[in-house]
């Protein structure tokens, strides 16, 4: 009888192990300091900012890009959506900009959405992307093409 109970528990344990693996849509939030006057970016301007083709906010402050570390889910989604490059191609992209004298160094990189959120909440000129679940009132979430995280067709949605 005890042996049968153990075997009955195995499918339940296996099911519990598989449930977290099921993919759920996750949106990235594009964030800035709460005092930033920008509320919406076009997907084109988002791309131009993160490729450092557009380097200043409308108030003429220099934009400070903050990126996630390599290998994070958030960075992989962002690079695919915004840069349309692989991680190795992105490194070559930045290196070419440095060698051409267009930029002085790679963008600032931080380790997690929570750390990035805290950093952006302190730096008025910063812009970054984070897992939408860390968003709180310490930062402002920008809409992209008029859509916000959770809206159908949101640009930084991972499906």
Rosetta silent file (secondary structure, phi, psi, omega in degrees, C-alpha in Angstrom):
SEQUENCE: XXXXXXXXXXXXXXXXXXXXXXXXXXXXXXXXXXXXXXXXXXXXXXXXXXXXXXXXXXXXXXXXXXXXXXXXXXXXXXXXXXXXXXXXXXXXXXXXXXXXXXXXXXXXXXXXXXXXXXXXXXXXXXXXXXXXXXXXXXXXXXXXXXXXXXXXXXXXXXX
SCORE:     score description
SCORE:     0.000 S_00000001
   1 L     0.000  -43.009  179.357    0.000    0.000    0.000 S_00000001
   2 H   -64.316  -38.116  179.021    2.817    2.409    0.871 S_00000001
   3 H   -62.964  -42.201  178.752    4.529    1.569   -2.424 S_00000001
   4 H   -63.541  -39.164  178.531    1.365    2.436   -4.383 S_00000001
   5 H   -63.749  -40.547  178.923    1.081    5.792   -2.582 S_00000001
   6 H   -61.940  -42.252  179.483    4.677    6.607   -3.488 S_00000001
   7 H   -68.494  -30.446  177.779    3.992    5.855   -7.142 S_00000001
   8 H   -70.128  -28.484 -178.962    0.842    7.986   -7.039 S_00000001
   9 H   -77.715  -28.950 -176.170    2.907   10.928   -5.757 S_00000001
  10 H   -58.196  -48.339  178.387    5.490   10.738   -8.564 S_00000001
  11 H   -60.883  -35.038  178.891    3.183   12.131  -11.318 S_00000001
  12 H   -66.040  -43.069  178.488    2.177   14.985   -9.005 S_00000001
  13 H   -63.451  -44.238  178.835    5.824   15.833   -8.304 S_00000001
  14 H   -61.790  -41.198  178.148    6.648   15.695  -12.008 S_00000001
  15 H   -62.041  -43.045  178.987    3.726   17.981  -12.807 S_00000001
  16 H   -63.477  -36.170  178.694    4.887   20.488  -10.183 S_00000001
  17 H   -69.964  -31.976 -177.890    8.380   20.468  -11.663 S_00000001
  18 H   -81.728  -27.964 -175.876    7.062   21.117  -15.168 S_00000001
  19 H   -56.394  -46.560 -179.611    4.656   23.949  -14.319 S_00000001
  20 L   -65.466  -18.339 -178.147    7.362   26.635  -13.840 S_00000001
  21 L   -77.985  -22.370 -179.415    8.861   25.717  -17.208 S_00000001
  22 L   -61.272  128.370 -176.973    5.697   26.665  -19.079 S_00000001
  23 L   -74.906  135.182  174.422    6.360   29.963  -20.842 S_00000001
  24 L  -119.363  144.771  176.685    4.245   32.948  -19.884 S_00000001
  25 L   -58.074  139.889  177.517    4.246   36.231  -21.757 S_00000001
  26 E  -135.545  128.270  176.865    6.540   38.755  -20.129 S_00000001
  27 E   -97.552  147.959  170.132    6.731   42.408  -20.974 S_00000001
  28 E   -97.708  141.802  176.370    9.754   44.590  -20.523 S_00000001
  29 E  -102.201  133.757  174.362    9.125   48.073  -19.196 S_00000001
  30 E   -89.641  119.133 -171.459   11.073   50.985  -20.653 S_00000001
  31 E  -121.667  151.817  175.175   11.919   53.160  -17.647 S_00000001
  32 E  -141.445  172.966  175.221   13.254   56.620  -16.900 S_00000001
  33 E   -62.790  145.849 -178.694   13.592   58.878  -13.857 S_00000001
  34 L   -59.036  -26.205 -179.460   10.193   60.200  -12.643 S_00000001
  35 L   -82.709   -6.580  178.794   11.207   63.803  -13.462 S_00000001
  36 L   -63.982  131.365 -176.575   11.872   62.984  -17.120 S_00000001
  37 L   -77.459  -14.889 -179.539    9.348   64.929  -19.219 S_00000001
  38 L   -74.294  135.639  178.061    9.125   62.215  -21.892 S_00000001
  39 L  -117.332  -25.556 -175.741    6.058   59.964  -21.634 S_00000001
  40 E  -143.545  140.834  172.271    6.057   58.119  -24.965 S_00000001
  41 E  -123.599  147.444  169.738    8.662   57.083  -27.520 S_00000001
  42 L   -76.307  156.279  177.043    8.166   55.772  -31.002 S_00000001
  43 H   -61.633  -30.738  177.465    9.746   52.392  -31.621 S_00000001
  44 H   -65.985  -46.295  178.121   11.984   54.204  -34.126 S_00000001
  45 H   -65.980  -37.060  175.781   13.196   56.695  -31.485 S_00000001
  46 H   -56.889  -47.797  178.793   13.670   53.858  -28.997 S_00000001
  47 H   -62.461  -43.954 -179.937   15.952   52.150  -31.516 S_00000001
  48 H   -63.186  -39.378  178.243   17.786   55.397  -32.281 S_00000001
  49 H   -64.832  -49.513 -175.363   18.373   56.056  -28.563 S_00000001
  50 H   -75.585  -12.963  171.600   19.676   52.573  -27.819 S_00000001
  51 L   -95.326    3.543 -178.525   21.907   52.624  -30.915 S_00000001
  52 L    56.723   37.049  170.736   23.172   56.007  -29.691 S_00000001
  53 L   -89.486  -27.809  173.656   22.067   57.746  -32.860 S_00000001
  54 L  -115.074  115.650 -169.688   19.882   60.014  -30.695 S_00000001
  55 L  -112.649   -1.901 -177.155   21.947   61.110  -27.692 S_00000001
  56 E  -133.638  145.684  172.261   19.924   63.850  -25.981 S_00000001
  57 L   -73.590  164.357  178.497   16.533   64.247  -24.337 S_00000001
  58 L   -55.005  -27.094  178.694   14.293   67.099  -25.537 S_00000001
  59 L   -86.123   10.373  175.829   15.624   69.202  -22.612 S_00000001
  60 L    77.688    4.696  174.031   19.166   68.694  -24.038 S_00000001
  61 L   -70.041  140.329  177.345   20.349   66.386  -21.232 S_00000001
  62 E   -70.218  130.900 -179.561   22.673   63.658  -22.505 S_00000001
  63 L   -75.412  130.932  175.732   20.902   60.279  -22.444 S_00000001
  64 E  -105.455  111.189  178.891   22.566   57.644  -20.252 S_00000001
  65 E   -79.777  136.568  173.949   21.853   54.119  -21.535 S_00000001
  66 E  -122.887  126.362 -179.127   21.641   51.314  -19.024 S_00000001
  67 E  -114.931  155.430  171.576   21.754   47.741  -20.299 S_00000001
  68 E   -76.422  158.034  175.991   21.222   44.380  -18.616 S_00000001
  69 L   -66.180  154.158  175.756   24.161   42.015  -18.309 S_00000001
  70 L   -56.671  143.766  175.501   24.750   39.488  -21.083 S_00000001
  71 L    90.135  -10.525  178.165   22.783   36.281  -20.761 S_00000001
  72 L   -77.158  150.752  178.288   19.773   37.728  -18.941 S_00000001
  73 H   -57.779  -44.602 -177.782   16.346   36.982  -20.325 S_00000001
  74 H   -59.752  -45.102 -179.028   15.568   40.705  -20.435 S_00000001
  75 H   -66.019  -41.449  179.677   18.664   41.540  -22.499 S_00000001
  76 H   -59.377  -44.439  179.102   18.050   38.693  -24.922 S_00000001
  77 H   -64.677  -47.273 -176.177   14.476   39.892  -25.551 S_00000001
  78 H   -62.592  -46.149 -178.940   15.524   43.554  -25.822 S_00000001
  79 H   -62.055  -40.996  179.435   18.420   42.898  -28.210 S_00000001
  80 H   -65.252  -43.101 -176.189   16.210   40.782  -30.455 S_00000001
  81 H   -76.053  -45.272 -170.775   13.383   43.362  -30.520 S_00000001
  82 H   -91.467  -46.735 -177.070   15.327   46.650  -30.647 S_00000001
  83 H   -89.389  -25.929 -175.525   18.668   45.855  -32.244 S_00000001
  84 L    57.151   41.310 -179.055   17.557   42.832  -34.269 S_00000001
  85 L  -132.009  162.608  170.470   21.014   41.353  -33.633 S_00000001
  86 L   -82.490  164.860  177.959   22.464   38.383  -31.792 S_00000001
  87 H   -56.726  -38.815  178.363   24.445   39.096  -28.595 S_00000001
  88 H   -68.758  -38.768  176.987   27.754   38.609  -30.473 S_00000001
  89 H   -64.675  -35.602  178.185   26.619   40.902  -33.284 S_00000001
  90 H   -64.630  -40.373  176.986   25.695   43.510  -30.667 S_00000001
  91 H   -61.063  -43.499  178.290   29.233   43.409  -29.230 S_00000001
  92 H   -64.915  -37.219  177.214   30.653   43.947  -32.721 S_00000001
  93 H   -57.929  -50.216 -179.299   28.150   46.790  -33.250 S_00000001
  94 H   -66.343  -40.915  179.823   29.381   48.610  -30.122 S_00000001
  95 H   -61.838  -41.500  178.229   33.034   47.918  -30.895 S_00000001
  96 H   -62.667  -40.225  178.010   32.636   49.383  -34.395 S_00000001
  97 H   -64.386  -38.205  178.037   31.061   52.540  -32.895 S_00000001
  98 H   -67.303  -47.002 -178.540   33.995   52.864  -30.479 S_00000001
  99 H   -65.392  -30.727  177.467   36.590   52.320  -33.214 S_00000001
 100 L   -79.743   -7.037 -179.254   34.823   54.864  -35.460 S_00000001
 101 L    79.706   12.193 -179.945   34.928   57.410  -32.630 S_00000001
 102 L   -74.994  -31.492  176.878   31.124   57.659  -32.451 S_00000001
 103 L  -138.006  160.918 -178.123   31.099   56.664  -28.761 S_00000001
 104 L   -91.897  -28.181 -177.109   33.796   56.430  -26.082 S_00000001
 105 L  -157.237  170.472  175.171   32.755   53.184  -24.406 S_00000001
 106 L   -63.692  154.479  175.958   30.185   50.426  -24.203 S_00000001
 107 L   -60.674  155.410  177.217   26.898   51.385  -22.493 S_00000001
 108 E   -63.928  136.716 -178.400   26.726   50.995  -18.715 S_00000001
 109 E  -121.932  132.505  177.300   25.695   47.482  -17.749 S_00000001
 110 E  -126.054  161.329 -166.374   24.025   46.435  -14.492 S_00000001
 111 L   -81.879  -24.891 -176.103   23.135   43.004  -13.186 S_00000001
 112 L  -151.568  163.183  178.543   19.408   42.837  -12.557 S_00000001
 113 H   -59.830  -39.843 -179.672   16.121   44.601  -13.130 S_00000001
 114 H   -64.058  -45.282  178.782   15.939   45.552   -9.439 S_00000001
 115 H   -64.119  -42.853  179.626   19.440   47.116   -9.453 S_00000001
 116 H   -62.999  -43.347  178.625   18.685   48.931  -12.702 S_00000001
 117 H   -57.879  -46.756 -179.885   15.420   50.281  -11.299 S_00000001
 118 H   -62.792  -40.060  179.807   17.220   51.695   -8.244 S_00000001
 119 H   -63.841  -49.758 -177.911   19.919   53.250  -10.454 S_00000001
 120 H   -63.151  -33.022  179.739   17.436   54.883  -12.850 S_00000001
 121 L   -66.441  -15.278 -178.931   15.431   56.251   -9.912 S_00000001
 122 L  -105.782  -15.789 -173.258   18.538   58.260   -8.928 S_00000001
 123 L  -116.651  106.534 -174.710   19.817   59.418  -12.347 S_00000001
 124 L   -59.203  -26.237 -176.148   17.553   61.903  -14.200 S_00000001
 125 L   -96.473    1.321 -175.034   19.072   61.286  -17.648 S_00000001
 126 E   -79.351  151.376  171.662   19.037   57.463  -17.527 S_00000001
 127 E  -139.831  141.700 -177.770   16.915   55.128  -19.632 S_00000001
 128 E  -157.082  175.564  174.984   16.717   51.360  -19.264 S_00000001
 129 E  -126.376  141.254 -178.993   14.529   48.312  -19.683 S_00000001
 130 E  -141.475  164.281  170.302   13.463   46.018  -16.862 S_00000001
 131 E   -61.271  129.369 -175.167   11.155   43.130  -16.136 S_00000001
 132 H   -58.965  -22.621 -177.734    7.756   44.782  -15.709 S_00000001
 133 H   -69.730  -15.387  179.355    7.264   43.014  -12.356 S_00000001
 134 H   -92.819   -4.862 -176.382    9.831   45.285  -10.620 S_00000001
 135 L   -63.103  134.981  173.569    8.085   48.525  -11.645 S_00000001
 136 L  -148.207 -170.372 -174.325    7.024   50.802   -8.803 S_00000001
 137 L   -75.046   -2.950 -179.874    6.545   54.511   -8.141 S_00000001
 138 L   -77.693  -11.753 -179.308   10.312   55.189   -7.907 S_00000001
 139 E  -136.425  167.985  176.669   10.571   55.247  -11.727 S_00000001
 140 E  -111.780  135.942  176.025    8.436   56.236  -14.727 S_00000001
 141 E   -96.059  126.395  177.385    7.387   53.713  -17.379 S_00000001
 142 E   -87.931  144.727  170.249    7.353   55.095  -20.916 S_00000001
 143 E   -85.189  157.025  178.988    4.814   53.963  -23.463 S_00000001
 144 E  -123.229  122.852 -175.901    6.098   52.910  -26.880 S_00000001
 145 L    53.016   36.387  177.748    4.066   53.911  -29.923 S_00000001
 146 L    79.354    2.739 -178.231    1.267   54.832  -27.489 S_00000001
 147 E  -115.236  146.469 -178.772    1.145   51.374  -25.894 S_00000001
 148 L  -111.434  163.855  175.958    2.118   50.346  -22.391 S_00000001
 149 L   -51.786  135.385 -178.344    3.218   47.009  -20.948 S_00000001
 150 L    96.514  -20.990  177.599    0.243   44.648  -20.973 S_00000001
 151 L   -74.618  147.156  175.101   -1.418   46.304  -23.978 S_00000001
 152 L   -61.231  133.947  178.246   -2.003   44.192  -27.077 S_00000001
 153 L    79.136   11.773  178.406    0.769   44.814  -29.600 S_00000001
 154 L   -60.643  133.199 -172.058    3.143   46.351  -27.041 S_00000001
 155 L   -60.082  -37.712 -176.886    6.588   46.628  -28.663 S_00000001
 156 L  -101.443   33.455  177.309    8.594   45.058  -25.803 S_00000001
 157 E   -88.698  135.711  173.649    6.266   42.141  -25.198 S_00000001
 158 E  -106.777  120.776 -177.444    7.764   38.677  -25.148 S_00000001
 159 L  -109.261    0.000    0.000    5.238   36.081  -26.201 S_00000001
